[in-house]
């Protein structure tokens, strides 16, 4: 499902994801308290970078457990994975949660 969601992104975006690792994990880190995370972007957003590439890749983590719990059926799970991928990729491009909410991707 994640591969399909990534393949559905426009090439103009995926071409700029050459230093981004996509990871699928069972559960989110406990460090986020009561907030239920479906995904997490870890890295330096493109607009905040200086010259050159960072040494470590940025990482987008998707959390299987919360995604499966939230979805009521396989189609809803596919849609939720796709929207979570879009949400986390947007963070890579410097789009914050407030703007994502305005755009309907919160």
Buried (B, 14 or more C-beta within 10 A) or exposed (E): BBEEBBEEBEEEBBEEBEBBEBEBEEEBEEEEEEEEBBBBBBBEBEEEEEEEEEEEBBBBBBBBEBBEEEBEEEEEBBBBBBBBBBBBBBBBEEBEEEEBEEEEBE
